[in-house]
Structures are given as structure tokens and as C-alpha cells.
């Protein structure tokens, strides 16, 4: 009786070990598969990381935005165009499943707060922004952050003022520049955006 009981216990341990190994194999395969799939969905312009506004979290564009079109905007919280945050947030709510909107606060045109806390208050409290906002950086000239350098090169236009917009197709092959005066609600912009999302 003791012998049979011991054998059953041993068999139970073996089965448990086999099941555990099988489970781990499935988890590892799934992780590698989905990671590879996400990497494959990323375009060259999404090979970029930056710190989220008023946070210690790093935003990895490939992980968060892979497979989506992007609307990249240089923002400022003390500008006549600052109310465009409302229109950008409306776009985020309407197209967020296919479009990643990313705001880059910048003081390149001397209209941004020096403190991240004040920038965050304008974005999050005053305008209810829920799309991705990053820590301030330069967006023009030789010291521009790497993404804006690429956007300027691809489009032939660097930001001329706050709230310049760059619409990037999901595969990264098309970069369309829109000057500050083109609002997120304008018919021409919406038409270009929807055409890009269909590609």
C-alpha cells in the first residue's frame, strides 16, 4: 500500500513538472510571437523613446504605437494656438484606435512654461488631454530631438511655430506637414487624416 502510494506521488510530481514545463513553453512562445509581431508592425519613425510629461515613465513608440498612424505636434501652453488642444483631444477620442497623437511641448518659440508641472496643468486640467504628452524638448535646429529631425527631413519642413502638425502613415512611408494655422477640425485636415488611415 505504501509502495503504491509512493508511486502515485512520484507520478503526480512528474505530471506536475510536465504540465509546468508545457505551460512555460506556451507563455514563452506567446511572448516571443507577439513581441515579434509588434516589432514587425513598427515603422522606422517609431524607433524612438521619450519620457512622459510629469512622469518617470518612458514612452516606447514601437511598443505603444506600432501599427498605428501618428499625429505628432509641437505644443506650447502660452500660445494663441493653445486651444487647439481641444481639437486634438477630440481627434484622439474619435480615431484613437487607429491614430496615436503625441504632443511634444517645446519652448523653441518662447511660449512654453519652464516647469513640467505648469505644462501638465494646462494640458491635463485646463484642456482634459488624455493623449500622450512628453517632457519638453527642442523641435527645431541642430538640437532638435531625433524624431523631429526625421520629420523635418521627410517632409521638407521643420516647425515654423507652435502646433505644427506631422501626419505619419502607419507604415511610416508618408509624412505630411501641416502648419500651425491648420486646425485639427478643418475639413482639409480631416480629409487628409481619414485618407491616411485607409492606407
Buried (B, 14 or more C-beta within 10 A) or exposed (E): EEEEEEEEEEEEEEEEEEEEEEEEEEEEEEEEEEEEEBEEBBBEBBBBBBBBBBEEEEBBBBBBBBBBBBBBBBBBBBBEBBEBBBBBBEBBEEBEEBBBBBBBBBBBBEBBBEEBEBBBBBBBEEBEBEBBBBBBBBBBEEEBBEBBBBBBEBBEBBBEBBBBBBBBBBBBEBBBBBEBEBBBEEEEBBEBBEEBBEE
